Amino acid sequence: FCERRGIIPGIVGKDGAPGSRNNDMLDNIPPSLRQFFRNFDEAVSRKQYPFPEPLLLQSVDLHGVPVDDMPCIDIWEHGDVVRHQVYASHDDTSLNEWDDEEGSYRVGQVLSRDFTMVCRFGGQFAMDSDDQTKVLFRYVNSIKFLNEGVLELTIDNVDMMKRYAESFDEEDFLLRFT
């Protein structure tokens, strides 16, 4: 639907092949918005959500995050009108591990709606949850499009903040949901 109507520029041109001008536009669309368009297409073609059941998010693992202190992970679910925080790693750090650019966060939360996971600076900045300059990257999706099991995401799947993007190594970065 989105692809055929040109809502996702750059996927196909008039001749069915990707156009270079459209590809340049596609490079400027954040991964979360591209994911939304893919999800929308899938829901329209199936006429239903592929995975309508809630999922238990057991843990979040990070690899290749170039910071000294353990970053903070915040997970928000979005309702019809408001969002609410379902997980904040800095509330109880005893269940989390961090060692030289990689770590694991024990989440143990059921997700049932659209959600956003934000990774931001920790340490002395752990309580600066409203300061957008401290955000390293975010991942946005709907649980209704995710199947049970492990979800591994590369740097191309997350909205990387431009001010920090050059600090990350594409080959080392991995975000894993279990």
C-alpha positions in Angstrom: 0.0 0.0 0.0 2.6 2.6 1.1 5.1 1.4 -1.5 2.6 1.4 -4.4 1.3 4.8 -3.5 4.7 6.3 -3.2 4.4 7.0 0.5 7.8 5.3 1.0 9.9 7.1 -1.5 12.8 5.3 -3.0 11.5 1.8 -2.8 10.3 1.7 -6.4 10.3 4.2 -9.2 7.8 4.6 -12.0 9.6 1.9 -14.0 9.6 -0.5 -11.0 13.3 0.1 -10.3 14.7 2.2 -7.4 15.5 5.7 -8.5 18.7 7.5 -7.3 16.8 10.6 -6.3 14.3 8.6 -4.3 17.1 6.6 -2.7 18.6 9.8 -1.4 15.2 10.6 0.1 15.0 7.1 1.7 18.3 7.6 3.4 16.9 10.6 5.3 13.9 8.7 6.6 14.5 7.4 10.2 14.5 3.6 10.6 11.5 3.9 12.9 9.4 5.6 10.3 10.5 3.0 7.6 9.5 0.3 10.1 6.1 1.9 10.6 5.5 1.9 6.8 6.5 -1.8 6.6 4.1 -2.6 9.5 1.3 -0.6 7.9 1.8 -2.4 4.6 1.7 -5.8 6.4 -1.4 -5.0 8.3 -3.2 -3.8 5.2 -2.2 -6.8 3.1 -3.1 -9.3 5.9 -6.2 -7.3 7.1 -5.1 -8.0 10.6 -2.1 -7.8 12.9 0.4 -10.7 12.3 1.0 -11.2 16.1 -1.8 -9.7 18.2 -0.7 -11.4 21.5 1.4 -9.6 24.1 5.1 -10.6 24.5 7.3 -11.0 27.5 10.5 -9.0 27.1 13.0 -10.9 29.2 16.1 -8.9 28.5 17.8 -6.3 26.4 21.5 -6.9 25.4 23.7 -4.2 23.9 27.0 -4.7 22.1 29.3 -2.0 20.7 28.0 1.0 22.7 31.1 3.2 23.2 30.5 4.7 26.6 32.3 4.4 29.9 29.4 4.1 32.3 26.5 1.7 31.9 23.9 3.5 29.7 20.3 3.8 30.8 17.5 1.9 29.0 14.0 3.3 29.2 11.0 1.5 27.6 7.8 3.3 27.1 4.5 1.9 25.8 2.1 4.2 23.9 -1.6 4.1 24.6 -4.4 5.8 22.8 -3.7 9.2 24.4 -0.7 8.9 26.8 2.5 6.9 27.1 3.7 5.2 30.2 7.1 3.9 31.2 7.2 0.2 31.7 10.9 -0.2 32.4 13.8 2.0 33.6 17.2 0.4 34.0 18.5 3.1 36.4 15.7 2.3 39.0 17.4 -1.0 40.0 20.9 -1.6 38.6 21.5 -4.8 40.5 20.0 -6.9 37.7 22.1 -5.3 35.0 25.6 -6.0 33.8 28.0 -3.7 31.9 31.6 -4.3 30.8 33.5 -2.4 28.1 30.9 -1.4 25.6 28.5 -4.3 26.2 25.9 -5.2 28.7 22.7 -7.0 29.6 19.5 -5.6 31.2 17.0 -7.9 32.9 13.6 -6.4 31.9 10.9 -9.0 32.7 8.0 -6.9 31.4 5.0 -7.9 29.2 4.6 -5.6 26.2 1.3 -5.3 24.5 1.3 -2.1 22.5 3.5 0.2 20.4 6.7 0.8 22.3 9.9 2.9 22.3 13.2 1.8 23.8 15.6 4.7 24.5 19.2 4.2 25.2 20.9 7.2 26.9 23.9 8.2 28.8 24.1 6.7 32.4 26.5 7.4 35.2 26.3 11.0 36.4 23.5 11.6 33.7 21.3 8.7 34.8 18.6 11.0 36.2 18.6 13.3 33.1 15.8 11.3 31.5 14.2 14.4 29.9 17.4 15.8 28.4 17.2 14.8 24.7 21.0 15.6 24.2 21.8 12.6 26.4 19.9 10.1 24.1 22.3 7.8 22.1 19.7 5.9 20.1 16.1 4.7 20.1 14.1 1.8 18.7 10.4 2.1 18.0 8.0 -0.6 16.9 4.7 -2.3 17.6 4.6 -5.6 19.5 1.8 -6.7 17.1 4.5 -7.1 14.4 7.0 -9.0 16.5 7.1 -12.8 16.9 8.3 -14.7 19.9 12.0 -15.4 20.1 15.2 -13.4 19.8 15.2 -10.1 17.8 18.6 -8.9 16.8 18.9 -5.3 15.4 21.9 -3.7 13.7 22.7 0.0 13.6 20.5 0.4 10.5 17.4 -0.6 12.5 17.7 2.1 15.2 17.3 5.8 15.2 20.9 6.8 16.0 21.3 10.4 17.2 23.4 12.2 14.7 25.7 13.9 17.3 26.9 10.4 18.4 26.6 8.3 15.3 30.2 8.6 14.3 31.3 7.1 17.7 29.6 3.8 16.9 31.2 1.1 14.8 28.5 -0.5 12.5 30.2 -3.9 12.6 30.3 -4.0 16.5 26.8 -2.7 17.2 24.0 -5.1 18.1 20.8 -4.6 20.0 19.1 -7.9 21.1 15.7 -8.4 22.6 15.0 -11.7 24.2 
